[in-house]
Amino acid sequence: LTLKLVESGHIRLDEPISTYLPGNIRQNVKNSTIITVRQLMNHSSGLSDFVNDARLNLLMLDNNFSGLTENDFLDAIYRSAVLFTPGERYSYSSTNTYLLSHIIDYAMGQSHAVLLSDSILNPNNYDYTYYKNYPGFPKPAGIANFYIDRYNIGKIENISEAQIDMLSVLRGADGIYATMYDLNRFFKDLFSGL
């Protein structure tokens, strides 16, 4: 989706992310004036992954993965350390894709979820792929359960409801549901020039 917006001239890859982030986020994300959109996309921003934030993880565990807000994720991003100078190396970070969703929303003046559906999912008939704006999200029919050994004691528990609750708040970094059929079609389309 981001590259489609680059193609159409709405976003520039080598522009600092501060150009496209809303003021409250721009002011609190470290290095927002030097990290580029390209660096978010190729995971060379130097921003650490908010999923490794101890306070956020404790909040998730204490609340059975439920009741999280967007501010909980943003606060984790604001607290996170810078791992390296932007462009110096690569390290996967969900923070990057999370911020890209905010960039798309702000630059386009509408939800990245709507844009994803309108420009990719619907025109290509991905009928079994669901994201934030799907009717009934976050519980499309037939989704698989999610299990975890939360305390690392060999006791597996089904936390599907909690995972669904978390996905309803999380943006950009998670939350797409797709059947294997649609996923296979997507990769075929992508590599043939969608």
C-alpha positions as CSV (number, residue, x, y, z in Angstrom):
1,L,0.0,0.0,0.0
2,T,2.8,2.4,0.9
3,L,4.5,1.8,-2.4
4,K,1.2,2.5,-4.3
5,L,1.1,5.8,-2.5
6,V,4.7,6.5,-3.5
7,E,3.8,5.7,-7.1
8,S,0.9,8.1,-7.0
9,G,3.1,10.9,-5.5
10,H,1.4,11.1,-2.1
11,I,4.4,9.9,-0.1
12,R,8.1,10.2,-0.9
13,L,10.4,7.4,0.2
14,D,13.4,9.6,1.2
15,E,11.3,12.2,3.1
16,P,11.7,12.3,6.9
17,I,8.9,10.6,8.7
18,S,8.2,13.9,10.6
19,T,6.8,15.2,7.3
20,Y,3.9,12.7,7.5
21,L,3.3,12.0,11.1
22,P,0.7,13.9,13.2
23,G,2.3,16.4,15.6
24,N,1.7,14.5,18.8
25,I,3.5,11.4,17.4
26,R,6.1,13.4,15.4
27,Q,7.2,15.1,18.6
28,N,7.6,11.9,20.6
29,V,9.2,9.5,18.2
30,K,13.0,9.6,18.5
31,N,14.8,10.6,15.4
32,S,11.6,11.4,13.5
33,T,13.3,14.3,11.7
34,I,16.1,12.0,10.3
35,I,14.4,8.6,9.8
36,T,13.0,8.3,6.3
37,V,9.9,6.5,5.0
38,R,12.3,4.2,3.2
39,Q,14.1,3.3,6.4
40,L,10.8,2.4,8.1
41,M,10.0,0.2,5.2
42,N,13.3,-1.6,5.0
43,H,13.7,-1.8,8.8
44,S,16.8,0.3,9.0
45,S,15.3,3.1,11.1
46,G,17.1,2.1,14.3
47,L,13.8,2.1,16.3
48,S,13.5,-0.8,18.7
49,D,10.5,-3.1,18.5
50,F,7.7,-2.0,20.8
51,V,6.8,-5.7,21.4
52,N,10.0,-5.9,23.4
53,D,8.9,-3.1,25.8
54,A,8.8,-4.6,29.3
55,R,6.1,-2.3,30.6
56,L,3.8,-3.1,27.6
57,N,4.4,-6.8,28.1
58,L,3.6,-6.6,31.8
59,L,0.4,-4.7,31.0
60,M,-0.6,-7.4,28.5
61,L,0.1,-10.2,30.9
62,D,-1.6,-8.4,33.9
63,N,-4.7,-7.8,31.8
64,N,-4.8,-11.1,30.0
65,F,-3.9,-9.4,26.8
66,S,-7.2,-7.4,26.9
67,G,-8.1,-3.8,27.3
68,L,-5.1,-2.3,25.6
69,T,-5.4,1.1,23.9
70,E,-3.6,2.7,21.1
71,N,-1.9,5.0,23.7
72,D,-0.4,1.9,25.4
73,F,1.4,1.0,22.1
74,L,2.4,4.6,21.4
75,D,3.8,5.0,24.9
76,A,5.9,1.9,24.4
77,I,7.2,3.4,21.1
78,Y,8.0,6.7,22.8
79,R,9.9,4.9,25.6
80,S,11.8,2.7,23.3
81,A,15.5,3.1,22.8
82,V,17.2,3.9,19.6
83,L,19.2,0.8,18.6
84,F,21.5,2.4,16.0
85,T,21.8,5.4,13.7
86,P,19.1,5.3,10.9
87,G,20.4,3.6,7.8
88,E,23.4,2.0,9.6
89,R,22.0,-1.6,9.6
90,Y,18.8,-3.6,9.5
91,S,16.7,-4.9,12.4
92,Y,13.0,-6.0,12.1
93,S,10.8,-3.8,14.2
94,S,7.0,-3.8,14.4
95,T,7.4,-0.1,15.4
96,N,8.2,0.6,11.7
97,T,5.0,-0.8,10.3
98,Y,3.0,0.7,13.1
99,L,4.3,4.1,12.3
100,L,3.8,3.5,8.5
101,S,0.1,3.0,9.2
102,H,0.0,6.5,10.9
103,I,1.9,8.0,8.0
104,I,-0.7,6.7,5.5
105,D,-3.6,7.8,7.6
106,Y,-2.2,11.3,8.1
107,A,-0.9,11.8,4.5
108,M,-4.1,10.6,2.9
109,G,-6.6,12.0,5.4
110,Q,-8.3,8.6,5.7
111,S,-7.8,5.2,7.3
112,H,-5.1,2.9,5.9
113,A,-7.6,0.1,6.4
114,V,-10.0,1.6,3.9
115,L,-7.2,2.4,1.5
116,L,-5.9,-1.2,1.7
117,S,-9.4,-2.6,1.0
118,D,-10.1,-0.1,-1.8
119,S,-6.8,-0.3,-3.6
120,I,-5.6,-3.9,-3.1
121,L,-8.1,-6.3,-1.4
122,N,-11.3,-5.5,-3.2
123,P,-10.0,-4.8,-6.8
124,N,-8.1,-8.1,-6.7
125,N,-11.0,-10.1,-5.2
126,Y,-9.2,-11.2,-2.1
127,D,-12.5,-12.3,-0.7
128,Y,-11.1,-14.2,2.3
129,T,-8.7,-11.6,3.5
130,Y,-9.8,-9.3,6.4
131,Y,-8.5,-6.2,8.0
132,K,-9.7,-3.5,10.3
133,N,-12.7,-2.3,8.3
134,Y,-14.1,-5.8,7.6
135,P,-17.7,-6.1,8.9
136,G,-17.5,-8.1,12.1
137,F,-13.7,-7.6,12.5
138,P,-11.9,-8.7,14.5
139,K,-13.9,-12.0,14.4
140,P,-14.2,-13.2,10.8
141,A,-15.7,-16.7,10.6
142,G,-13.4,-19.6,10.7
143,I,-10.3,-18.1,12.2
144,A,-7.8,-20.4,13.9
145,N,-7.2,-20.3,17.7
146,F,-4.2,-18.8,19.3
147,Y,-2.2,-20.7,22.0
148,I,0.6,-19.7,24.2
149,D,2.6,-20.9,27.2
150,R,2.3,-17.6,28.8
151,Y,4.4,-18.3,31.9
152,N,6.8,-20.7,30.3
153,I,5.8,-23.6,32.6
154,G,4.6,-26.1,30.0
155,K,0.9,-25.1,30.4
156,I,-0.6,-24.2,27.0
157,E,-3.6,-21.9,27.1
158,N,-6.0,-20.7,24.5
159,I,-5.8,-16.9,24.4
160,S,-7.7,-16.4,21.1
161,E,-10.2,-14.0,22.6
162,A,-7.4,-11.9,24.1
163,Q,-5.4,-12.0,20.9
164,I,-8.5,-10.8,19.0
165,D,-9.0,-8.0,21.5
166,M,-5.4,-6.9,21.1
167,L,-5.6,-7.0,17.3
168,S,-8.6,-4.7,17.3
169,V,-6.3,-2.0,18.8
170,L,-3.0,-2.9,17.1
171,R,-2.4,-1.3,13.7
172,G,-0.1,-1.8,10.8
173,A,2.1,-4.4,12.5
174,D,-0.5,-7.2,12.8
175,G,-4.2,-7.9,12.3
176,I,-4.6,-9.2,8.7
177,Y,-6.5,-12.4,8.5
178,A,-6.2,-14.4,5.2
179,T,-6.9,-17.9,4.1
180,M,-4.0,-19.8,2.5
181,Y,-5.8,-19.5,-0.8
182,D,-5.8,-15.7,-0.7
183,L,-2.3,-15.6,0.6
184,N,-1.0,-17.8,-2.2
185,R,-2.9,-15.6,-4.8
186,F,-1.4,-12.5,-3.2
187,F,2.1,-13.7,-3.6
188,K,1.5,-14.8,-7.2
189,D,0.0,-11.4,-7.9
190,L,2.8,-9.6,-6.2
191,F,5.6,-11.4,-8.0
192,S,3.8,-11.0,-11.3
193,G,3.5,-7.2,-11.0
194,L,0.2,-6.6,-9.2
